[in-house]
Amino acid sequence: MSPAPYRMMPLDGTHDRTLFNSGSEPLDLYLRHGVGQDIRRRVASCFVAAATDGKVAGYYTLASCGIPLHDLPLETARKLPRYPMVPATRMGRLAVCRSHQGKGLGGALLMDACKRIHRNEIASCALLVDAKDSAAKNFYVHHGFIELIPRPMTLILPAASYQRLLQ
Ligand SMILES: CC(C)(COP(=O)(O)OP(=O)(O)OC[C@H]1O[C@@H](n2cnc3c(N)ncnc32)[C@H](O)[C@@H]1OP(=O)(O)O)[C@@H](O)C(=O)NCCC(=O)NCCS
């Protein structure tokens, strides 16, 4: 459920992203100038938390990806078939505008992504993120994400974990 007063929805032309400021310039510039082209080229989908004034309070992007089975922690890998690659969904970007941080919106955006992946007809066995720094990594670990073996800044939330949270 979206924490009031936000509405979670796909990004569209009615959303005001001009003043979005998360404290991470690359993430802010991407929302203002880069995401439209990625959506048109079908390399990313973008979902926003819209505030009551139409401004974007937070956003994330999703795209399909694959994870080599041997990169997964043993505990996760042993529950999966022995395919060389398993399907997953990458959250390429996640950011909350500074004026809305610390109100549970980042966590709510993660949960919204899990719901969309769970509802999707195309299989995905984990939500994958690339943490841009140790603060971001701590945020993901706080939400139950685990490291991929060879890439400590790449983390996954296995489907089994978020399915439990969605029940
Ligand atoms: C990281 C970010 C998305 C968090 O959003 P937020 O709305 O401020 O976070 P929330 O208020 O939803 O926090 C939810 C929980 O995570 C915890 N949390 C937040 N940031 C954390 C951090 N850096 N380390 C550990 N826990 C953290 C909160 O304490 C809260 O815990 P609780 O549910 O037990 O109370 C936001 O700070 C941001 O946009 N930062 C700049 C961009 C960025 O770093 N994006 C990550 C992409 S790699």
The ligand as an SDF file (V2000), in Angstrom:
LIG
                    3D

 48 50  0  0  0  0  0  0  0  0999 V2000
   18.0200    5.4200   -0.1510 C   0  0  0  0  0  0  0  0  0  0  0  0
   16.6730    6.1480   -0.2180 C   0  0  0  0  0  0  0  0  0  0  0  0
   15.9280    5.6600   -1.4650 C   0  0  0  0  0  0  0  0  0  0  0  0
   15.8570    5.7990    1.0400 C   0  0  0  0  0  0  0  0  0  0  0  0
   14.5690    6.3880    0.9170 O   0  0  0  0  0  0  0  0  0  0  0  0
   13.7660    6.9200    2.2320 P   0  0  0  0  0  0  0  0  0  0  0  0
   12.3740    7.2240    1.7870 O   0  0  0  0  0  0  0  0  0  0  0  0
   14.5150    8.0230    2.8660 O   0  0  0  0  0  0  0  0  0  0  0  0
   13.8160    5.6390    3.1700 O   0  0  0  0  0  0  0  0  0  0  0  0
   12.6490    5.1170    4.1220 P   0  0  0  0  0  0  0  0  0  0  0  0
   12.1330    6.2920    4.9110 O   0  0  0  0  0  0  0  0  0  0  0  0
   11.6570    4.3760    3.2990 O   0  0  0  0  0  0  0  0  0  0  0  0
   13.4100    4.1080    5.0430 O   0  0  0  0  0  0  0  0  0  0  0  0
   12.8580    2.8230    5.2310 C   0  0  0  0  0  0  0  0  0  0  0  0
   13.6890    2.1010    6.2300 C   0  0  0  0  0  0  0  0  0  0  0  0
   15.0230    2.0150    5.7300 O   0  0  0  0  0  0  0  0  0  0  0  0
   15.9240    2.5130    6.7030 C   0  0  0  0  0  0  0  0  0  0  0  0
   17.0040    3.1970    6.0010 N   0  0  0  0  0  0  0  0  0  0  0  0
   16.9320    4.2880    5.2390 C   0  0  0  0  0  0  0  0  0  0  0  0
   18.1540    4.6070    4.7430 N   0  0  0  0  0  0  0  0  0  0  0  0
   18.9950    3.6710    5.2710 C   0  0  0  0  0  0  0  0  0  0  0  0
   20.4000    3.4420    5.1650 C   0  0  0  0  0  0  0  0  0  0  0  0
   21.1870    4.2140    4.4210 N   0  0  0  0  0  0  0  0  0  0  0  0
   20.9260    2.3850    5.8250 N   0  0  0  0  0  0  0  0  0  0  0  0
   20.1620    1.5580    6.5800 C   0  0  0  0  0  0  0  0  0  0  0  0
   18.8230    1.7240    6.7130 N   0  0  0  0  0  0  0  0  0  0  0  0
   18.2630    2.7720    6.0690 C   0  0  0  0  0  0  0  0  0  0  0  0
   15.1030    3.4870    7.5330 C   0  0  0  0  0  0  0  0  0  0  0  0
   15.6700    3.6150    8.8230 O   0  0  0  0  0  0  0  0  0  0  0  0
   13.7580    2.8000    7.5840 C   0  0  0  0  0  0  0  0  0  0  0  0
   13.7690    1.7770    8.5720 O   0  0  0  0  0  0  0  0  0  0  0  0
   12.4110    1.2560    9.2980 P   0  0  0  0  0  0  0  0  0  0  0  0
   11.4670    0.8210    8.2000 O   0  0  0  0  0  0  0  0  0  0  0  0
   12.8940    0.1290   10.1290 O   0  0  0  0  0  0  0  0  0  0  0  0
   11.9160    2.4490   10.0330 O   0  0  0  0  0  0  0  0  0  0  0  0
   16.8410    7.7010   -0.2410 C   0  0  0  0  0  0  0  0  0  0  0  0
   17.6070    8.0890    0.8890 O   0  0  0  0  0  0  0  0  0  0  0  0
   17.5180    8.2340   -1.5030 C   0  0  0  0  0  0  0  0  0  0  0  0
   16.8480    8.4770   -2.5050 O   0  0  0  0  0  0  0  0  0  0  0  0
   18.8440    8.4380   -1.4480 N   0  0  0  0  0  0  0  0  0  0  0  0
   19.5920    9.0030   -2.5830 C   0  0  0  0  0  0  0  0  0  0  0  0
   19.6200    8.0720   -3.7700 C   0  0  0  0  0  0  0  0  0  0  0  0
   20.0870    6.6660   -3.4170 C   0  0  0  0  0  0  0  0  0  0  0  0
   21.0250    6.4690   -2.6610 O   0  0  0  0  0  0  0  0  0  0  0  0
   19.4120    5.6650   -4.0400 N   0  0  0  0  0  0  0  0  0  0  0  0
   19.7630    4.2680   -3.8670 C   0  0  0  0  0  0  0  0  0  0  0  0
   20.0640    3.7800   -5.2430 C   0  0  0  0  0  0  0  0  0  0  0  0
   21.5050    2.7930   -5.3710 S   0  0  0  0  0  0  0  0  0  0  0  0
  1  2  1  0
  2  3  1  0
  2  4  1  0
  2 36  1  0
  4  5  1  0
  5  6  1  0
  6  7  2  0
  6  8  1  0
  6  9  1  0
  9 10  1  0
 10 11  2  0
 10 12  1  0
 10 13  1  0
 13 14  1  0
 14 15  1  0
 15 16  1  0
 15 30  1  0
 16 17  1  0
 17 18  1  0
 17 28  1  0
 18 19  1  0
 18 27  1  0
 19 20  2  0
 20 21  1  0
 21 22  1  0
 21 27  2  0
 22 23  1  0
 22 24  2  0
 24 25  1  0
 25 26  2  0
 26 27  1  0
 28 29  1  0
 28 30  1  0
 30 31  1  0
 31 32  1  0
 32 33  2  0
 32 34  1  0
 32 35  1  0
 36 37  1  0
 36 38  1  0
 38 39  2  0
 38 40  1  0
 40 41  1  0
 41 42  1  0
 42 43  1  0
 43 44  2  0
 43 45  1  0
 45 46  1  0
 46 47  1  0
 47 48  1  0
M  END
$$$$
